[in-house]
Every structure is written in structure tokens, then in C-alpha cells.
Amino acid sequence: MAHVRDLRTEFLLKVRLTVRAGRSPLALVEAQQAALAPTFAGLAGSAGEDEVSLWRQHNAAGAKEFLDDLAARFRAAPVPDAPGPEARPPSSAPA
């Protein structure tokens, strides 16, 4: 995602679908951290001149902390367990 605001919808959906597929989303998380690194660096030094700047600064700081925590979680448990058959909807294919 090119913008912090897109983390909530697009990025979380990609992470959730990757986990549901039984794969680790660590590479996705690390790529997102790298993509937003310039944004995080630029906003970290700003003084929050007005309300909007202050909001962006705090929003970016929260997003960075979230990505850091998420990366640590997936480094600790690299391949999450895929949901068991009871968590999947029944197949519509005939038996």
C-alpha cells in the first residue's frame, strides 16, 4: 500500500487471506514496512503544525508500531496454522 490509510482495508485483507491459506504473511508485512518507511521517516520529524499534520503524524506512528508488532508476531510463529476443516464452509461439489 502506498498510503497509511490503505492499511486498514487492503493490507489487512491480504494478511488475513494469506494466513487463511496457511502461509506466513511475513514477507508481505516486511514489504509494507519498506514501502512506508519514507512516509514514516518524513512524518516522524514533523512538528504537527496543524491538526491535520498532527493527525497524520500520530496515525503513521500507530501504523508503524502495528507493522512492527505484526512482523514480530510472524517471526515468532513463521507459519500460522491453517483453519481446520470445521472452520471451512462445506464444499458444494457432489460427493
C-alpha atoms as one frame of an Amber mdcrd trajectory, in Angstrom:
protein
   0.000   0.000   0.000   1.326   3.406  -0.889  -0.603   5.183   1.856  -1.012
   4.563   5.579  -4.783   4.960   5.162  -4.901   1.817   2.990  -3.552  -0.459
   5.730  -6.922  -0.952   7.355  -8.716  -2.364   4.346  -6.453  -3.648   1.596
  -3.432  -4.660   3.652  -5.372  -6.364   6.450  -7.386  -8.282   3.879  -4.201
  -9.510   2.192  -2.730 -10.552   5.549  -5.920 -12.348   6.606  -6.232 -14.213
   3.287  -2.566 -15.227   3.408  -2.995 -16.595   6.934  -6.202 -18.423   5.940
  -4.236 -20.051   3.122  -1.841 -21.429   5.747   1.082 -19.267   4.667   3.089
 -16.755   6.631   2.470 -13.139   5.626   5.868 -12.042   6.966   7.205 -11.136
   3.508   4.071  -9.076   2.879   4.468  -7.275   6.216   8.156  -6.583   5.585
   7.413  -5.272   2.083   4.777  -2.966   3.557   7.227  -1.697   6.161   9.741
  -0.932   3.404   7.122   0.758   1.211   6.012   3.069   4.022   9.478   3.713
   5.509   9.884   7.057   3.708   6.454   8.175   4.909   7.228   7.140   8.479
  10.595   8.919   8.377   9.117  12.088   6.915   6.320  12.315   9.448   8.435
  11.340  12.450  10.350  14.606  12.326   7.392  16.869  11.681   6.163  19.152
  14.399   2.472  18.737  13.629   1.988  22.330  12.528  -1.803  21.997  12.385
  -4.486  19.484  13.306  -4.205  17.568  10.033  -0.415  17.273  10.269  -0.696
  16.153  13.867  -3.292  13.545  12.885  -1.069  12.209  10.087   1.913  12.045
  12.427   0.030  10.051  15.064  -1.701   7.847  12.512   1.639   6.986  10.883
   3.253   6.283  14.261   0.423   3.885  15.125   0.679   2.165  11.744   4.442
   1.739  12.137   4.015   0.245  15.588   1.319  -2.098  14.266   3.542  -3.300
  11.397   6.492  -3.774  13.772   4.349  -5.832  16.162   2.846  -7.841  13.310
   6.293  -8.632  11.886   7.497  -9.749  15.331   4.448 -11.987  15.706   5.043
 -13.721  12.386   8.776 -14.077  13.042   7.926 -15.872  16.302   5.413 -18.165
  14.558   6.504 -18.176  10.893   3.766 -20.411   9.508   0.408 -19.937  11.179
  -1.909 -22.876  11.425  -4.420 -23.010   8.621  -8.014 -23.229   9.785  -9.184
 -26.781  10.273 -11.925 -28.369   8.188 -14.525 -27.377  10.761 -13.743 -23.717
  10.054 -14.242 -24.052   6.308 -17.632 -23.958   4.633 -18.812 -27.284   3.213
 -17.912 -27.939  -0.388 -20.640 -27.553  -2.941 -19.126 -30.279  -5.119 -21.048
 -33.553  -5.212 -19.576 -36.420  -3.198
